[in-house]
Amino acid sequence: MARARFDLPIATVKSLYWERGFSLAKIGTRFGCSWSTVANRLREHHIPLKKKTEMKVRYQKRSFIGSLEEMAYLVGFRLGDLNVYRPSINSKIVVARCHTTVSMQANLIRSLFKKYGGVRVVRSSNGITINCFLNLSFGFLLPKIYPQWIQPQSKPMAAFTAGYTDAEGSFGVYQGRGRFKLDSYDYQILRNIYRFLIIQGIHAKFWCIAKRNTANINGGRWRHDLWRINVNEAKSLVKFIRILLPHLRHHNRIQQAHAVLKNIQSRSSFT
């Protein structure tokens, strides 16, 4: 015997689907039917279904309205830790993506973008994959090159440095002394951060710690020259941390910075 037809209030379904951005599955859950039933009823009423890329548009919420400093922070974090792309040339969305094994990093990425668009987090035995669906106002994150509008002497440089530090840097106390370390293959980025530090009167060391094709401790070889910035002097560390703290977002990085300040204050009069 044939199953009874499952009717839906088509005007409401259309509104949920096209105006409010509900998925077919979510609409089905709401009315107690499958997603395919919802799709069939839409087709019967000649209401078009979204293409795959259009379905992702439902994650759009608002355009970027942050300050220049917030933009600089996001650019710094993106260059350190995110893959950003458009699914196709004509796509109206920008996807910011990251794979990590650190829950705190995933939480940070979600907090950075959740007010602007949808964030999909997938956890597996291999780690955590985060996809953030944004609109084209986030096109400034697409280039994977150092932006010319952020110069070492400019105001946004502190926020950019904080973003890159949240992605790649670390503060720590080693052998009883506070230190800062930032490693990267990207010579231009570290060179500009180093110039920023010098302009701020911060003593730092900028050097190549591993040459391309030389052996690394894992038994492989370095793909590129690996560069490092160190800040070790107490007075410079205090100044550097005070510049960065208003911009840092990573919970671990903030805790590390405060631990270094506490270490320095316990050893000296630099406050």
WOPE-V770772 format. One record per residue. RES is the residue in one letter. SS is DSSP state (h for helix, s for strand, l for the rest). Layout:
res = [RES:RES]
ss = [SS:SS]
//
This chain:
res = [M:A:R:A:R:F:D:L:P:I:A:T:V:K:S:L:Y:W:E:R:G:F:S:L:A:K:I:G:T:R:F:G:C:S:W:S:T:V:A:N:R:L:R:E:H:H:I:P:L:K:K:K:T:E:M:K:V:R:Y:Q:K:R:S:F:I:G:S:L:E:E:M:A:Y:L:V:G:F:R:L:G:D:L:N:V:Y:R:P:S:I:N:S:K:I:V:V:A:R:C:H:T:T:V:S:M:Q:A:N:L:I:R:S:L:F:K:K:Y:G:G:V:R:V:V:R:S:S:N:G:I:T:I:N:C:F:L:N:L:S:F:G:F:L:L:P:K:I:Y:P:Q:W:I:Q:P:Q:S:K:P:M:A:A:F:T:A:G:Y:T:D:A:E:G:S:F:G:V:Y:Q:G:R:G:R:F:K:L:D:S:Y:D:Y:Q:I:L:R:N:I:Y:R:F:L:I:I:Q:G:I:H:A:K:F:W:C:I:A:K:R:N:T:A:N:I:N:G:G:R:W:R:H:D:L:W:R:I:N:V:N:E:A:K:S:L:V:K:F:I:R:I:L:L:P:H:L:R:H:H:N:R:I:Q:Q:A:H:A:V:L:K:N:I:Q:S:R:S:S:F:T]
ss = [l:l:l:l:l:l:l:l:l:h:h:h:h:h:h:h:h:h:h:l:l:l:l:h:h:h:h:h:h:h:h:l:l:l:h:h:h:h:h:h:h:h:h:h:l:l:l:l:l:l:l:h:h:h:h:h:h:h:h:s:l:l:l:l:l:l:l:h:h:h:h:h:h:h:h:h:h:h:h:h:h:l:s:s:s:l:l:l:l:l:l:l:s:s:s:s:s:s:s:s:l:l:h:h:h:h:h:h:h:h:h:h:h:l:l:l:s:s:s:s:s:s:s:s:l:l:s:s:s:s:s:s:s:s:s:h:h:h:h:h:h:l:l:l:l:l:l:l:l:l:l:l:l:l:l:l:h:h:h:h:h:h:h:h:h:h:h:h:s:s:s:s:s:s:l:l:s:s:s:s:s:s:s:s:l:l:h:h:h:h:h:h:h:h:h:h:h:h:h:l:l:l:l:l:s:s:s:s:s:s:l:l:l:l:s:l:l:l:l:l:s:l:l:l:l:s:s:s:s:s:s:l:l:h:h:h:h:h:h:h:h:h:h:h:h:l:l:l:l:l:h:h:h:h:h:h:h:h:h:h:h:h:h:h:h:h:h:l:l:l:l]
//
